[in-house]
Amino acid sequence: MRRAVLVPDYSVRRRIAALGVSVLGMSALWAQPALAQVESATGDGEVIPIVTTGPVPVRQPIDTDEPVRVVTPEDGFFDQPPAPRPASADRVIDFEADQIAYNSQNDTVTASGNVILRSEDRSVRANEVVWSRQTGQIVASGGVRFVDEAGNQLFTERVELTEEFEAGSMDELLLALREGGRLAARSGERGADGTVVLMDAAYSACAVVDADGCDKDPSWRVTADRVTYDPDEKRIRFKGAFLELFGARILPLPGLAVRTDGKGESGFLVPDLRVSESNGVEVSGSYYWRVADNKDLELTGYVFSEAPPMVQAKWRHLAAEGAYQITGYVTRSARIADFTGTPTTERDLRGYIDANGKFQFTPEWSISGSLRLATDRTFLRRYDISRDDRLRSTVNAERIDEKSYLSISGWATQTLRLNQDQGQVPIAVPIIDYRRRMDDPTGLGGTLELQANTLSIVRDKGQDTQRAFASARWDLRRMTGLGQVVTLSALARGDVYHSDENALTATALYRGNPGWEARGIAVAAIDMQWPFVGEAFGGTQVLTPRVQIVASPPIRNLAVPNEDARAIDLEDSNLFALNRFPGYDRVEDGVRVVYGFDWDLQRPGWRVKTTFGQSYRLDNERGILVDGTGLSERVSDFVGRTEVRYRDFVQLTHRYRLDKDNLAIRRNEFDATIGSKSTYAEVGYLRLNRDIAAGIEDLQDREELRLSARVAFARYWSVFGSGVFNLTDAREDPLLTSDGFEPIRTRVGVAYQDDCLEMGLTWRRDYTDAGDAQRGDTFQLYFAIRNFGFR
């Protein structure tokens, strides 16, 4: 005869296995203190879950004087045949609870009070769990939270668990997806394949609590009669779906499906609405096709009330070595036939292509490129795609390692300026640049950099130029015992040029001599900086006086063409450069002394940085430096830059150049931002008052003002505005008829933005015509649903 013995046990975690069938049809780990353990008298070491007539409170020691009933063979417990062991018998369950009870009549085990079940990557928390040993059914109730192996969380009041430890049928549930979305439903069930089917459901990716932990209604949600969630495909499919904004049903969404892993899903995107002077009412809609995990295609159609339709396609592909994308527009529409502004129009096939990509073949070798090409100069502005005045296409193969760099590239530019001849725009191909750095190759210390460069520029109706040079530059930096930082530099370079059709270049200073030309360049410099550190204004300041001497013998600058060093202007960024020209074709010669200082002040919350300086040339030959650049005379203009920052609230940058004779402001550039991320104001101002002769292009005077501001209100709402104004008058540019205040573009609008929704209405006014891109008003309604694949 079998007998059972009741033995108290106060261990933190006990293993309790059922006779023949373990808990949930599996062997079980029951984690709880002070459980009653019952051993069978068969000596086979098996253990059955047994309790007394009342549940045993496991957080207290068992009082052996308390009346208890020990289960015996007369209760029929040992006479029941063991249930068949399921295929998942090897699964292990960790079990924790405050109380546990066994009902011998129903053959059920009931755990209550902070019940936790864990199996591999799944877990269940509930107030009560009831397991029927006869049917294998497990029912969890009361504040149930079920977490699957993907991290998704299911909240409900009652759920039936299968023998595979998966959720079955349930009522009044909330499914919180790991990726951020949430599904709520009246009822649901989980199929044998793991698919969850929900009835009368709603989905949203919005947070349901704010930053303070208070409840909030989602700004958008999708309601549906039936929702199917496939955890393997990480996809949610809707039947009878509608989009709701702020509780109002606004749009049916037939065939809607979304992914829960953040990846794209094929389907239609929300349309955009715009009204413009050039095209009238514009409605655009897109279809997104996810071809594969690494490929997608977006097709967009545009319908206009004042223009023929237009289509757009965007293809993206992520390959093993890199990625690329191609975007194209095409339509057949009327446009201004010439640049005089006459209303004569014609119907042409018009379009634009924009492609770019990069591929990394080895850790050293890569190739990148971009292509931008439009059928005409006004297409991009008319359809508000871009306001660039030139389109650049390039390809570049690079090899980079720790000591060397090689680039083989080519450039082509399409001008969109209405008054510029495309034949005068250069094409640069090939451009080859190789550099190699060597540390202390001569034993004198310092770094030696070798460079070889070649360039070929061709024009359809202009000057052609080919150039090649080789150079070596040595730099040595040392610190003296008094704290001065001294840098010695030396540069030697040899150039070879060939050019033809030089007379087609309008500016004589840029032409050079036709045919073959050669020149040698040698530059030597010594630079000393002496930083002084101390306390000031409640913070720490660093004052660094700086002196530089640069010397170079006469250079045959005007004998060679100038293709890449035209826009010369004295600035704080090039004050101490060995060559203050921006390119290679022009190099300052003679001897000059450059002097100035840097000042840096830091105190709690504040930082102020200032640079100021001037240069003095020993000879008085003007050579290649024209009046107005700040460098044409023996003594240069003063140049400086000041930056002020207070935390993230104030950022101010001021660049300037002062005339050396009368301190007149020749360059005045001001950029400031004041405010927080949600409420701020920005001001940008630029004035170039250089008085350069009209024949020198690239260096004309300009004056411009840029303003923008945004004011947040009512938590998620804001109003904003911006404007660009041309302040240049006829005194600064004789070719202009402006009175000194000419708006170029203004914009105002209102926007709403929370954690998952962004929308707004914008009014923009353009004040200039550009062919068939007419001046006038443009209204745009913007709508974007985040975390849902909608634009």
C-alpha positions in Angstrom: 0.0 0.0 0.0 1.2 3.5 -0.8 1.3 6.1 1.9 2.0 9.8 1.8 4.0 11.8 4.4 3.6 15.6 4.9 7.0 17.2 5.3 7.3 21.0 5.9 9.9 22.7 3.7 11.1 26.3 4.0 13.4 26.5 0.9 13.1 29.4 -1.4 12.5 27.3 -4.5 11.0 23.8 -4.7 10.6 21.4 -7.5 7.2 19.7 -7.5 6.5 17.2 -10.2 3.2 15.5 -10.7 2.7 11.7 -10.8 3.1 10.7 -14.4 2.2 14.3 -15.6 4.0 17.4 -14.4 2.4 20.8 -14.1 1.0 22.1 -17.4 2.0 18.7 -18.8 5.6 19.5 -18.1 8.1 19.1 -15.4 7.8 22.2 -13.1 9.9 24.4 -10.9 7.7 26.0 -8.2 9.5 28.9 -6.7 8.1 29.6 -3.2 9.1 29.4 0.4 7.5 27.1 3.0 5.6 24.7 0.6 4.2 21.4 1.9 6.0 18.6 0.1 4.5 15.1 -0.1 6.5 12.1 -0.9 5.2 8.7 -2.1 6.0 5.6 -0.2 7.1 3.8 -3.4 10.6 5.0 -2.9 10.8 6.2 -6.5 11.6 9.7 -5.4 8.5 11.3 -7.1 6.8 14.2 -5.5 3.2 15.3 -5.8 1.7 18.7 -5.0 -0.5 18.3 -1.8 -1.9 20.9 0.6 -4.1 20.7 3.7 -7.8 21.5 3.9 -6.9 25.2 3.7 -4.2 26.8 1.6 -0.9 27.0 3.2 0.4 30.6 3.5 3.9 30.1 2.2 5.4 33.3 3.6 5.0 31.9 7.1 6.5 28.7 8.7 4.0 25.9 8.9 2.7 25.3 12.4 2.7 21.5 12.9 0.0 21.8 15.6 -2.5 23.2 13.1 -5.1 20.7 12.0 -4.2 19.4 8.6 -5.4 16.5 6.4 -2.8 14.4 4.8 -3.8 13.0 1.5 -3.8 9.2 1.6 -4.4 6.5 -1.0 -8.0 6.3 0.2 -8.6 9.8 -1.4 -8.2 8.2 -4.8 -5.3 10.4 -5.8 -2.9 7.5 -6.5 -5.5 5.5 -8.4 -5.9 7.9 -11.3 -4.0 6.9 -14.4 -1.3 9.3 -15.5 -2.2 11.5 -18.4 -0.3 11.1 -21.6 2.9 13.2 -21.7 2.8 15.9 -24.4 5.5 16.5 -26.9 6.6 19.5 -24.9 7.4 17.5 -21.8 10.9 18.8 -21.6 9.8 22.4 -21.1 10.6 23.7 -17.6 8.3 26.1 -15.7 9.3 28.3 -12.9 6.5 29.0 -10.6 6.0 31.6 -7.7 3.0 32.3 -5.6 1.9 33.5 -2.2 -0.6 30.5 -1.7 -1.2 27.2 -3.4 -4.1 24.7 -3.0 -5.1 21.3 -4.5 -8.6 20.2 -5.0 -8.7 16.4 -5.1 -12.3 16.3 -6.3 -11.7 18.4 -9.4 -8.1 17.4 -9.7 -7.1 21.1 -10.0 -4.2 23.1 -8.6 -4.9 26.7 -7.7 -2.1 29.3 -7.1 -3.1 32.7 -5.8 -1.4 35.9 -4.8 1.4 37.4 -6.9 1.5 34.4 -9.2 4.5 34.3 -11.6 5.1 31.6 -14.3 8.2 31.5 -16.3 9.2 29.3 -19.2 12.2 30.0 -21.3 11.5 33.6 -22.7 7.8 33.6 -21.7 6.2 34.7 -18.5 2.8 35.2 -16.9 1.9 37.3 -13.9 -1.6 37.1 -12.4 -3.6 37.2 -9.2 -4.7 33.6 -9.7 -3.8 30.6 -11.8 -5.9 27.4 -12.0 -4.5 24.3 -13.6 -6.7 21.3 -14.4 -4.6 18.1 -14.3 -7.3 16.2 -16.2 -7.6 18.6 -19.2 -4.2 20.3 -19.1 -6.0 23.7 -19.2 -4.5 26.6 -17.4 -6.6 29.7 -16.7 -4.9 32.9 -15.4 -7.2 35.7 -14.1 -6.9 39.0 -12.3 -4.5 41.6 -13.6 -2.9 39.2 -16.1 0.3 40.1 -17.9 1.6 37.6 -20.5 5.0 38.3 -22.1 6.1 36.3 -25.1 9.6 35.5 -26.4 9.6 38.6 -28.6 9.0 40.9 -25.7 5.3 41.7 -26.6 3.1 42.1 -23.5 -0.5 41.0 -23.2 -2.7 42.6 -20.5 -6.1 41.2 -19.7 -8.4 40.1 -16.9 -8.6 36.4 -18.0 -6.6 34.3 -20.4 -6.6 30.6 -21.1 -3.1 29.1 -21.6 -2.3 26.2 -23.7 -0.1 23.3 -22.9 2.6 25.0 -25.0 2.4 27.9 -22.5 0.8 30.2 -25.1 -2.2 32.5 -24.7 -5.5 31.1 -25.8 -8.9 32.8 -25.7 -9.2 36.1 -23.8 -11.5 39.1 -23.1 -11.0 42.8 -22.8 -7.3 42.7 -23.6 -4.5 45.1 -24.4 -1.5 43.9 -26.5 1.6 46.2 -26.0 4.1 45.4 -28.8 7.7 45.6 -28.1 8.3 48.1 -31.0 5.8 50.6 -29.4 2.4 49.9 -31.0 -0.6 48.9 -28.9 -3.7 46.8 -29.7 -6.9 46.8 -27.6 -9.8 44.5 -28.3 -13.1 43.3 -26.8 -12.1 39.7 -27.3 -9.4 37.6 -28.9 -7.9 34.2 -29.2 -4.6 32.7 -30.1 -4.4 29.9 -32.7 -2.2 26.8 -32.7 0.2 28.6 -35.1 0.7 31.5 -32.6 -1.5 33.9 -34.6 -3.6 36.3 -32.5 -7.0 37.2 -33.8 -8.8 40.1 -32.2 -12.4 41.3 -32.6 -13.6 44.8 -32.3 -10.1 46.1 -32.0 -8.1 49.4 -32.1 -4.4 50.0 -32.9 -2.2 53.0 -32.2 1.5 53.7 -31.9 1.0 56.6 -29.6 1.9 56.7 -25.9 -1.0 56.4 -23.6 0.7 58.2 -20.8 2.6 61.5 -20.9 6.1 62.3 -19.5 4.5 62.9 -16.0 2.9 59.4 -16.0 -0.6 60.8 -16.5 -3.1 59.1 -18.8 -3.7 60.6 -22.2 -5.8 59.8 -25.2 -3.8 58.8 -28.4 -4.0 61.5 -31.1 -4.7 58.8 -33.7 -5.8 55.2 -33.8 -7.0 52.7 -36.3 -10.3 50.8 -35.5 -11.2 47.6 -37.2 -13.8 44.8 -37.0 -11.1 42.2 -37.0 -7.3 42.3 -36.5 -4.8 39.5 -37.1 -1.4 39.6 -35.5 1.2 37.2 -36.8 4.2 37.2 -34.4 6.4 35.2 -36.8 5.9 37.7 -39.7 5.7 40.6 -37.3 2.7 41.9 -39.2 -0.7 43.2 -38.3 -3.6 42.9 -40.8 -6.8 44.9 -40.5 -10.3 44.1 -41.8 -12.9 46.9 -41.9 -10.3 49.5 -40.7 -10.8 53.3 -40.3 -8.3 56.0 -39.3 -9.4 58.2 -36.4 -7.9 61.5 -35.5 -8.7 62.9 -32.0 -11.6 60.5 -31.8 -13.1 61.5 -35.2 -13.3 58.8 -38.0 -11.9 60.4 -41.1 -10.6 57.9 -43.6 -11.3 54.2 -44.5 -8.2 52.0 -44.9 -9.1 48.9 -46.9 -6.5 46.2 -47.0 -4.4 47.9 -44.3 -1.4 46.0 -43.0 1.5 47.3 -40.8 4.7 45.7 -39.4 5.5 45.7 -35.7 9.3 45.6 -36.1 9.7 49.1 -37.6 10.1 47.8 -41.1 8.1 49.1 -44.0 4.9 47.4 -45.3 3.5 47.7 -48.8 0.4 50.0 -49.0 -0.9 53.4 -49.8 0.3 56.5 -48.0 -1.7 59.5 -46.8 -2.2 62.1 -49.7 -0.7 65.6 -49.6 -2.6 68.7 -50.5 -1.1 71.9 -51.9 -2.3 75.0 -53.7 0.3 77.0 -55.8 0.3 79.9 -58.2 2.0 77.9 -60.9 0.0 74.6 -60.8 -3.2 75.4 -59.0 -4.7 72.8 -56.7 -2.3 69.8 -56.2 -3.2 66.4 -54.8 -0.5 63.8 -54.5 -0.8 60.2 -53.4 1.8 57.4 -53.0 2.0 53.7 -53.0 4.8 52.0 -51.1 6.0 48.6 -52.3 8.4 46.7 -50.1 10.0 44.4 -52.7 12.2 42.7 -50.1 13.8 43.5 -46.8 16.6 45.4 -48.6 14.6 46.9 -51.5 11.6 49.1 -51.8 9.8 51.3 -54.4 7.6 54.3 -53.8 5.3 55.4 -56.7 3.7 58.9 -56.4 1.1 60.5 -58.6 0.4 64.2 -58.8 -2.8 65.7 -60.1 -3.0 69.5 -60.7 -5.9 71.8 -61.6 -3.6 74.1 -63.8 -1.1 71.6 -65.2 -1.0 68.0 -66.6 -0.4 65.2 -64.1 3.1 64.1 -63.0 4.5 60.8 -61.7 7.4 60.2 -59.4 9.3 56.9 -58.6 11.8 56.3 -55.8 13.8 53.1 -55.7 16.1 52.2 -52.8 18.4 49.2 -52.5 20.7 48.1 -49.7 23.3 45.6 -51.0 26.0 43.7 -49.2 28.7 46.3 -50.2 26.7 49.4 -49.9 23.4 51.2 -50.8 22.0 53.5 -53.5 18.7 55.2 -54.3 17.2 56.7 -57.5 14.4 59.2 -57.7 12.8 60.4 -60.9 10.0 62.8 -61.9 8.4 63.0 -65.3 5.5 65.0 -66.9 4.5 66.7 -70.1 3.7 70.3 -69.4 3.9 73.8 -70.7 6.8 76.1 -69.8 8.2 79.5 -70.6 10.0 79.1 -73.9 12.8 81.6 -73.2 14.1 83.6 -70.2 12.6 86.9 -71.1 9.4 86.2 -69.1 7.2 86.4 -72.2 4.0 84.2 -71.9 4.9 82.1 -74.9 4.6 78.4 -73.9 5.3 75.0 -75.3 4.4 71.5 -74.3 7.5 69.4 -73.6 8.5 66.2 -71.9 10.0 67.4 -68.6 11.6 65.7 -65.7 14.3 65.3 -63.1 16.5 62.5 -61.9 18.4 62.3 -58.6 20.5 59.3 -57.7 23.2 58.7 -55.2 25.0 55.8 -53.5 28.1 54.4 -51.9 29.8 51.0 -52.0 32.5 49.8 -49.7 34.3 47.0 -51.4 37.2 46.6 -48.8 38.1 48.4 -45.6 40.2 50.7 -47.8 38.5 50.9 -51.2 35.1 52.6 -51.8 33.2 54.2 -54.6 30.5 56.9 -54.2 28.6 59.0 -56.7 25.6 61.2 -57.3 23.6 62.2 -60.4 21.3 65.2 -60.6 19.9 66.2 -63.9 16.9 68.2 -65.0 15.4 68.7 -68.4 15.2 72.5 -68.0 16.1 75.2 -65.6 12.7 76.0 -64.1 11.3 72.5 -63.6 12.5 72.1 -60.0 11.2 75.5 -58.9 7.8 75.2 -60.6 7.0 71.9 -58.9 8.7 73.0 -55.6 11.1 70.1 -55.6 14.3 72.2 -55.0 15.5 75.8 -55.1 19.1 75.0 -56.0 20.6 77.1 -58.8 23.0 74.4 -59.9 22.9 70.6 -60.0 26.2 68.7 -59.4 26.9 65.2 -60.5 30.0 63.4 -59.3 31.7 60.0 -59.0 34.6 59.3 -56.7 36.7 56.2 -56.1 38.7 56.4 -52.8 41.4 54.4 -51.0 42.0 55.4 -47.4 44.4 53.8 -44.9 46.3 55.1 -41.9 49.1 56.8 -43.9 47.7 57.5 -47.4 44.8 58.7 -49.4 43.9 58.3 -53.1 40.9 59.8 -54.9 39.9 59.5 -58.5 36.9 61.6 -59.2 34.9 63.6 -61.8 32.5 66.5 -61.5 29.8 67.9 -63.9 27.5 70.8 -63.2 24.2 71.8 -64.7 23.4 75.5 -64.2 19.8 76.5 -63.4 20.6 80.2 -63.5 18.5 81.8 -66.3 21.2 84.2 -67.4 24.2 81.8 -67.5 25.4 80.0 -70.5 25.7 76.2 -69.9 28.7 76.1 -72.4 30.7 78.2 -69.9 30.1 75.7 -67.1 33.2 73.5 -66.6 33.3 69.7 -66.5 36.1 68.4 -64.3 37.3 64.8 -65.2 39.4 63.3 -64.1 40.5 64.7 -60.8 43.3 62.5 -59.2 44.6 63.3 -55.8 47.1 61.2 -53.9 48.6 62.0 -50.4 51.0 60.1 -48.2 52.0 61.1 -44.7 55.3 60.0 -43.1 56.3 60.6 -39.5 59.8 61.9 -39.0 61.3 60.5 -42.3 64.5 62.7 -41.9 65.2 62.3 -38.2 64.5 65.9 -37.6 61.1 65.3 -36.2 57.7 66.5 -37.5 55.5 65.1 -40.2 56.1 65.0 -44.0 53.1 64.9 -46.4 53.6 64.2 -50.1 50.9 65.1 -52.6 50.4 64.5 -56.3 47.4 66.1 -58.0 46.0 66.3 -61.6 43.0 68.0 -63.0 41.4 68.4 -66.4 38.7 71.0 -67.0 36.8 71.2 -70.3 34.0 73.5 -71.4 31.8 73.3 -74.5 32.1 77.1 -75.1 34.9 78.2 -72.9 38.5 77.8 -71.8 39.9 74.3 -71.3 42.6 73.7 -68.7 44.8 70.8 -67.6 46.9 70.9 -64.5 49.3 68.6 -62.6 51.5 69.2 -59.6 53.6 67.4 -57.0 54.3 68.8 -53.6 55.9 68.1 -50.2 55.0 69.8 -46.9 56.8 69.4 -43.6 55.4 70.5 -40.3 57.2 70.4 -36.9 55.5 71.5 -33.6 57.4 72.0 -30.4 56.6 73.6 -27.0 59.3 75.7 -25.3 60.1 75.9 -21.6 58.1 79.1 -21.3 54.9 77.5 -22.7 55.0 78.8 -26.3 53.8 76.5 -29.0 56.1 76.9 -32.0 55.3 75.4 -35.4 57.7 75.3 -38.3 56.3 74.7 -41.8 57.9 74.3 -45.3 56.2 73.7 -48.6 57.8 72.9 -52.0 55.7 72.4 -55.2 56.1 72.1 -58.9 53.2 72.8 -61.3 52.6 72.1 -65.0 49.6 73.7 -66.9 48.1 73.5 -70.3 45.2 75.7 -71.5 43.6 76.8 -74.8 40.8 79.1 -75.9 41.8 81.4 -73.0 40.2 84.5 -74.6 36.8 83.0 -73.9 37.2 83.6 -70.2 35.7 87.1 -69.5 38.0 88.1 -66.6 41.5 88.7 -67.7 43.0 87.8 -64.3 41.7 84.3 -64.6 42.9 83.4 -68.1 46.7 82.7 -67.9 48.8 82.2 -70.9 47.6 79.7 -73.6 49.7 76.5 -74.2 52.1 75.0 -71.8 53.3 76.8 -68.6 55.3 75.6 -65.6 56.1 77.2 -62.2 57.7 76.4 -58.9 56.5 77.3 -55.5 58.3 77.4 -52.2 56.8 78.6 -48.9 58.3 78.7 -45.4 56.6 79.8 -42.2 57.1 80.0 -38.4 54.1 80.3 -36.2 54.2 81.0 -32.4 51.2 80.8 -30.0 51.6 81.7 -26.3 48.5 80.8 -24.2 48.0 82.5 -20.8 45.4 81.0 -18.4 43.8 82.8 -15.5 40.6 83.7 -13.7 38.2 86.4 -15.0 34.5 87.4 -14.6 33.8 84.4 -12.3 35.3 81.9 -14.7 38.4 80.8 -16.5 40.0 82.6 -19.4 42.6 81.7 -22.0 44.3 84.5 -23.9 46.5 83.3 -26.7 48.6 85.9 -28.6 49.7 84.5 -32.0 52.4 85.6 -34.5 53.2 84.1 -37.9 55.8 84.9 -40.5 55.3 83.5 -44.0 57.9 83.9 -46.8 57.8 82.9 -50.5 59.9 83.9 -53.5 58.1 85.5 -56.5 55.6 83.1 -58.1 54.4 83.2 -61.7 50.7 83.4 -60.7 49.3 85.3 -63.8 51.0 82.9 -66.2 48.7 80.1 -65.4 44.9 79.9 -65.4 42.8 80.4 -62.3 40.1 77.8 -62.1 39.7 77.1 -58.3 41.0 80.1 -56.4 38.7 83.0 -57.5 36.6 83.8 -54.5 39.4 85.2 -52.3 38.3 87.2 -49.2 40.2 87.8 -45.9 38.4 85.9 -43.2 39.1 84.6 -39.7 39.3 81.0 -41.1 42.2 81.8 -43.6 44.0 84.5 -41.6 46.9 82.2 -40.5 46.8 79.8 -43.5 49.9 79.3 -45.6 47.9 80.1 -48.7 44.9 82.3 -48.2 43.5 81.5 -51.6 40.8 78.8 -51.5 42.4 76.6 -54.2 45.7 75.6 -55.8 45.9 78.0 -58.8 46.9 81.1 -56.9 49.5 81.3 -54.1 50.5 84.5 -52.2 54.2 85.3 -52.6 56.5 87.8 -50.8 57.0 88.0 -47.0 54.2 88.8 -44.6 53.7 89.0 -40.8 50.4 87.9 -39.4 49.4 88.8 -35.8 46.4 88.5 -33.7 45.0 86.7 -30.7 42.4 84.2 -29.5 40.4 84.7 -26.3 38.3 82.0 -24.6 36.2 82.6 -21.5 34.3 79.9 -19.7 32.1 80.3 -16.7 29.0 78.3 -15.5 26.6 78.2 -18.4 28.5 80.7 -20.5 31.2 80.5 -23.1 32.7 83.4 -25.2 35.3 82.9 -27.9 37.0 85.6 -29.9 39.5 85.7 -32.7 41.0 89.0 -34.0 44.0 89.7 -36.3 45.7 91.5 -39.2 48.6 90.9 -41.6 51.4 93.1 -42.8 53.2 92.5 -46.1 56.8 93.7 -46.5 56.5 94.6 -50.2 53.9 96.8 -51.7 53.2 94.9 -55.0 49.5 94.2 -55.4 49.9 91.4 -58.0 46.9 89.1 -57.9 45.1 90.6 -54.9 42.5 93.1 -56.1 41.0 96.0 -54.2 38.2 95.0 -51.9 39.6 91.6 -50.8 41.2 93.2 -47.7 44.6 91.9 -48.8 45.5 94.2 -51.7 47.6 96.7 -49.8 50.7 96.3 -47.6 48.6 96.4 -44.4 45.5 94.3 -44.5 42.1 94.9 -43.0 41.2 93.8 -39.5 39.3 90.5 -39.4 37.6 88.8 -36.5 35.0 86.4 -35.2 33.1 86.2 -31.9 31.0 83.4 -30.5 28.7 83.7 -27.5 26.8 80.8 -26.0 24.6 80.6 -22.9 23.7 77.0 -22.3 21.3 75.9 -25.1 19.3 79.1 -24.9 21.5 81.6 -26.7 23.9 81.0 -29.6 25.5 84.0 -31.4 28.2 84.1 -34.0 29.5 87.4 -35.5 32.1 87.5 -38.3 33.4 90.8 -39.5 36.1 92.7 -41.5 37.0 96.3 -40.7 38.7 98.7 -43.2 42.2 99.4 -41.9 41.9 103.1 -42.7 38.6 104.2 -41.4 37.2 101.0 -39.7 34.3 100.9 -42.1 32.6 97.5 -42.0 33.5 95.6 -45.2 32.0 92.3 -44.1 29.4 92.0 -41.5 27.9 88.5 -40.9 25.6 87.8 -38.0 23.8 84.6 -37.0 21.9 84.3 -33.7 19.5 81.8 -32.1 17.6 82.6 -28.9 15.1 80.3 -27.2 14.4 76.6 -26.5 13.7 73.8 -29.0 10.0 74.6 -29.1 10.0 78.4 -28.9 12.9 80.3 -30.5 13.9 83.1 -32.9 16.7 83.1 -35.5 18.3 86.0 -37.2 20.8 85.9 -40.0 22.4 89.0 -41.6 25.1 89.3 -44.3 26.6 92.4 -45.8 29.6 92.4 -48.2 30.7 96.0 -48.8 33.9 95.4 -50.6 33.7 97.9 -53.5 35.3 95.5 -56.0 35.3 96.5 -59.7 32.3 95.2 -61.6 34.5 93.1 -64.0 35.5 90.7 -61.2 32.7 88.1 -60.9 32.5 85.9 -57.8 33.2 88.9 -55.6 30.2 91.2 -55.9 28.7 93.0 -53.0 25.5 91.6 -51.4 23.3 92.4 -48.4 20.7 89.9 -47.1 18.5 89.4 -44.1 17.0 86.1 -42.9 14.4 85.9 -40.1 12.5 82.9 -38.6 10.6 82.3 -35.4 8.5 79.6 -33.7 6.2 80.0 -30.7 4.8 77.0 -29.0 1.4 77.0 -27.2 -1.2 74.6 -25.8 1.5 71.9 -25.3 1.5 70.5 -28.9 0.7 73.5 -31.1 3.0 76.1 -32.5 2.9 79.0 -35.0 6.0 79.8 -37.1 7.2 82.2 -39.7 10.3 83.0 -41.8 11.5 85.4 -44.4 14.4 86.1 -46.7 14.9 89.7 -47.8 17.4 91.1 -50.4 18.8 94.4 -49.0 21.2 95.0 -51.9 20.6 98.3 -53.7 22.0 99.9 -56.9 25.0 101.4 -55.0 26.1 97.9 -54.1 25.3 96.2 -57.4 24.7 98.5 -60.4 22.9 95.7 -62.2 20.1 95.7 -59.7 17.1 98.0 -59.7 16.1 97.2 -56.1 15.4 100.0 -53.6 17.3 98.2 -50.9 14.4 96.1 -49.5 13.1 93.3 -51.7 11.4 90.3 -50.1 12.5 87.0 -51.8 10.4 84.5 -49.9 8.2 84.6 -46.8 6.4 81.8 -45.0 3.9 81.5 -42.0 2.1 78.5 -40.7 0.6 76.6 -37.8 1.6 73.1 -36.7 0.7 70.3 -34.3 3.3 67.8 -33.2 3.2 65.1 -30.5 4.9 61.8 -30.0 3.1 60.2 -33.0 1.4 62.8 -35.1 2.6 65.8 -37.0 0.4 68.1 -39.2 0.3 71.7 -40.2 -0.8 74.4 -42.7 1.7 76.6 -44.4 1.4 79.7 -46.5 4.4 80.7 -48.6 4.8 83.7 -50.9 7.5 83.9 -53.6 8.3 87.4 -54.9 10.3 86.6 -58.0 9.5 84.8 -61.3 11.8 82.2 -62.7 10.5 81.2 -66.1 7.3 79.3 -65.6 7.9 79.2 -61.8 5.6 82.1 -61.2 5.6 84.4 -58.2 2.6 84.1 -55.9 1.1 82.2 -53.0 1.5 78.6 -52.1 -0.6 76.8 -49.5 0.3 73.3 -48.2 -1.5 71.0 -45.8 1.1 68.7 -44.2 0.1 65.5 -42.5 2.4 62.8 -41.1 1.6 59.8 -38.9 4.7 58.5 -37.1 5.3 54.8 -36.4 2.7 53.9 -39.0 4.4 54.2 -42.4 2.4 57.3 -43.3 4.1 60.4 -44.6 
